[in-house]
Amino acid sequence: MVRLTEFNELVHGQFGRLYGESLLVDHVLTSLGGMTAAQAIEAGQEPRDVWRALCADFEVPRSRW
């Protein structure tokens, strides 16, 4: 299980703080029903699932998932 604080650290570590924050509210995750990461978290999706969806969309190496 990934906590929300850990999720944010992963996003910022992989994408940088500014770009990462933008991805959370701007990038639509089709694998999560067309929601942004922020919307998915707000809707109760597990942060780990949202992180994996972001990783898949941006071809983050599997070792970082």
Secondary structure in CASP SS format (residue, H / E / C, confidence):
PFRMAT SS
TARGET T0000
AUTHOR 0000-0000-0000
METHOD secondary structure of the structure
MODEL  1
M C 1.00
V C 1.00
R C 1.00
L H 1.00
T H 1.00
E H 1.00
F H 1.00
N H 1.00
E H 1.00
L H 1.00
V H 1.00
H H 1.00
G H 1.00
Q H 1.00
F H 1.00
G C 1.00
R H 1.00
L H 1.00
Y H 1.00
G H 1.00
E H 1.00
S H 1.00
L H 1.00
L H 1.00
V H 1.00
D H 1.00
H C 1.00
V E 1.00
L E 1.00
T H 1.00
S H 1.00
L H 1.00
G C 1.00
G C 1.00
M E 1.00
T E 1.00
A H 1.00
A H 1.00
Q H 1.00
A H 1.00
I H 1.00
E H 1.00
A C 1.00
G C 1.00
Q C 1.00
E C 1.00
P H 1.00
R H 1.00
D H 1.00
V H 1.00
W H 1.00
R H 1.00
A H 1.00
L H 1.00
C H 1.00
A H 1.00
D H 1.00
F C 1.00
E C 1.00
V C 1.00
P C 1.00
R H 1.00
S H 1.00
R H 1.00
W C 1.00
END
